[in-house]
Structure formats: C-alpha cells, structure tokens
C-alpha cells in the first residue's frame, strides 16, 4: 500500500483499464444467435423444394405473395394458413386491387403433382398475370 501512495503522491494518476474479454464474448454470442435464427425468419414454413434450373422470378421491385404447400398438403398464403376457397377469394381481391400482382407457388417435392396443380388452377382462375413455381437451383 505504501508503494501505491508514493506513486500517487509523485503526480502519477491511477490507470483505468477495461477488460474487453467479456465484451468480445458477448459480441460472438450475438453473432452466432443471429446466424442461427436468420434462416428461420426468412423462410417461415419448412418444405423441401424440387430442384430445377429456373429463370429470374417475376418480382421486380415489389414483394411477391407466396403460396406454400407443405408435405401435409396444408396451404399457406404469405406464411399464414388458409383454405383453398379462402385462397381463391383473397387472390381475386388482390388482382382487383393490382392486376400485375406477383405470386410465387412453393410446393414441397414430396407432394403429388395433383396437389400443386390444384393450387396453380386456382391461381389461373383468379387471372393472376405473374406467377412462378419456386424451385431450388441444382
């Protein structure tokens, strides 16, 4: 203690240090958390998309409306569950507001062809001009 008192009395100030270890640990913890949770936020419904080579999707500057059909044949419009009759009514309402509304159809590859085509027929009946089937690039 006498050594510390002597140093301070000579005009030297006490040096303050910040331990950065805990801040670095916190930063990496947040980084890992965001890396793990970001894919779940982007794609709300987990499905296996079929693989194919596709052209650019018809979304341009607007956000496309997404119709998803999962492996249990449940239909979702923009990640919200919906029945096929309600889907048709909602699509007709969207087309009435904007005739060029883009619609993306995401069907699980484990579904039979008829289930996906039933949704595609609904989209055509609603006179949607811009529709695409979403696949995973090979």
SVG drawing of the C-alpha trace seen along z (x, -y; Angstrom):
<svg xmlns="http://www.w3.org/2000/svg" viewBox="-64 -16 71 54">
<polyline fill="none" stroke="black" stroke-width="0.4" points="0.0,0.0 2.8,-2.4 4.1,-2.0 0.8,-3.0 0.6,-6.0 4.1,-7.1 3.3,-6.8 0.2,-8.9 1.9,-11.5 4.5,-11.9 1.8,-13.1 1.0,-9.8 -2.7,-9.2 -4.3,-5.8 -4.6,-4.0 -8.1,-2.6 -8.3,0.5 -11.4,2.1 -11.4,5.8 -12.5,6.5 -12.9,10.3 -16.5,10.2 -17.5,7.7 -15.9,9.9 -17.7,13.0 -21.0,11.1 -20.4,10.0 -19.7,13.5 -22.7,14.9 -25.0,12.3 -23.4,13.1 -23.9,16.8 -27.5,16.2 -28.3,14.1 -26.6,16.6 -28.7,19.5 -32.1,17.6 -31.9,15.7 -32.8,18.7 -35.8,19.5 -37.0,15.9 -36.6,15.8 -38.5,19.0 -41.4,19.4 -42.6,22.8 -40.1,25.6 -40.5,27.5 -38.3,29.3 -38.4,27.6 -37.8,29.6 -34.5,29.0 -34.5,27.4 -32.8,24.7 -35.0,21.6 -35.1,18.1 -35.4,15.0 -38.6,14.8 -41.2,12.2 -40.9,10.0 -39.1,6.8 -39.4,4.1 -42.5,5.4 -42.7,8.1 -44.3,11.2 -47.2,13.0 -46.1,16.5 -48.4,19.6 -46.8,22.5 -48.0,26.1 -46.2,28.3 -45.8,32.1 -49.1,32.4 -50.9,30.7 -51.6,27.6 -51.8,24.3 -50.3,21.0 -50.6,17.5 -47.6,15.4 -46.9,17.8 -50.5,17.7 -52.6,20.9 -55.6,20.5 -58.2,22.8 -58.4,23.2 -61.7,21.4 -60.4,18.5 -57.3,18.5 -59.3,18.0 -61.3,15.2 -58.1,13.5 -56.3,13.8 -59.3,12.3 -59.3,9.4 -55.5,8.9 -56.0,9.0 -58.8,6.5 -56.5,4.1 -53.5,4.7 -53.8,6.8 -50.0,7.3 -49.7,8.8 -46.8,11.3 -47.5,14.8 -44.9,17.4 -46.0,21.0 -43.8,23.1 -44.7,26.8 -43.0,29.5 -41.3,32.0 -42.9,34.9 -46.4,33.8 -48.1,35.4 -48.4,33.5 -52.2,33.0 -51.9,31.2 -49.7,28.5 -51.7,28.3 -54.9,27.7 -53.3,24.5 -52.0,23.5 -55.5,23.8 -56.8,21.6 -54.2,19.0 -55.1,19.2 -58.9,18.9 -58.1,15.6 -56.4,14.2 -53.0,13.7 -50.7,12.5 -47.4,13.0 -47.0,16.5 -43.9,18.7 -43.2,22.1 -40.3,21.8 -37.6,24.5 -34.0,24.9 -31.2,24.4 -29.2,27.5"/>
</svg>
